[in-house]
Amino acid sequence: MRALQHLHLLNRLGYKPYLLSFFHRGQEAAVERMQGVLRRLTREVVMLPAPMPASDGLIGTLSRNVRYLMPLPRSRGWRVSQPYESDRYPLARAFDAASAAEHLLRLVMEKRIDLLIIMHAWLLHYLPAVRERRPSLQVVLDLVDLDSDLFAQLFRSGGRLSEQVRRVVGWVTMRRLERTYFPMCDEFWAIAPTEADKIRGLCADRPIVIVPSVIDVDRVLPCESDGLPGHLVFLGSLFFPPNQNAVTHLLKTLYPRIRRAKAATHLAIVGRGLSPAVERLARQTPGVTLSGYVPETRPFYEDAQVVVVPMREGCGVRVKILEALAMGRAVVATPKAAEGLEVIDGKHIVIADSDDAFVAATLDLLRRPDRRRALGQNGRALVECRYSWQAAERIMAADTCLRHSVGGM
């Protein structure tokens, strides 16, 4: 989503970039559906299958990953014919492909590329080869979150031993990757001030520009009704561990208390990736419906009177909160969920810093249509002002390295 947003922004500013991207198993149909859009937005599209590491238990995790916790020798340099730099970073191995290196170097060397925008830290292991051949190339790293920080948060949330081992390996190796490759970048684009501060702690001498998420306010219009009485909704990708943890806490703790106080309450959980255990819990909980993947989320916002976002860990910005605000819906969120958003508690959303406060705020909004309406109107106005295409265009044109003329991307 973030990459597609940037493609649209670059086009609106008069640039038509080249695109090199990966897709995972099972995404072939979605990639095919996107081809028309991507071709309109780019000069050339190269889509490559990403090899994904096997998922296994504690013994497999230890045997495959323990070497990444050991002290490492000095890097031996990078060549297409030699092992990848990602030999040192197990998460980056999910995006290894000799053809990717070949395509990237071809684009950089043959297409007069002046600016390289990298959309995830896991792709930084291709950077040494690019720097070797084009030392003067400007490189921007766009970050939704700082991966090492996310692993640390997930570790603190607890879990099975195999999960915790993976998180320790993830934290150690991603922090090593960040410290190694961040200095090779010329500029950073962060999704929010909170993420900019984290980047600054690792690479204080580089420009950091906050490029917010964008909502197309001309297409995402306010809901026409007040929603169905007592309806709540949670939306998000449940493959993302912080979302999974939020749904678990919602089902085990928050929603039962809300339903005890107001029996005619309904909760819709929308998103793919719910674990079997949490799915069983949801199906056993009265008043809960699961929808999995849906091509269009608007009907769920139309039905909801309150959008609930009980995140307790995570980074970046919750785009679903911005969607809800754009549609004029009242939102109850934890401080972690609202982190990075330019919202004011009580004016745009309600921020609840404890379980008691979250339950009380949700019940209060369900009982007060005037309060929901005021929050919805203020939230919509905020998105129009700070998170529209026009707002992001102004930032990219005036504050980023795009203010200098570039030949190709």
Secondary structure, DSSP 8 states (H G I E B T S, - for coil): -HHHHHHHHHHHTT---EEEEEE-TT-HHHHHHHHHHHHHH-SEEEEEE--------HHHHHHHHGGGGS---------TTS--GGGG-GGGGGG--HHHHHHHHHHHHHTT--EEEE--GGGGGGHHHHHHH-TT-EEEEEESS-HHHHHHHHHHT---HHHHHHHHHHHHHHHHHHHHHGGG-SEEEESSHHHHHHHHHH-TTS-EEE------TTTS---SS--STTEEEEES-TTSHHHHHHHHHIIIIIHHHHHHH-SS-EEEEE-S---HHHHHHHHHSTTEEEEE--S--HHHHHH-SEEEE---S--S--HHHHHHHHTT-EEEE-HHHHTTS---BTTTBEE--SHHHHHHHHHHHHH-HHHHHHHHHHHHHHHHHHSSHHHHHHHHHHHSGGGS--S--
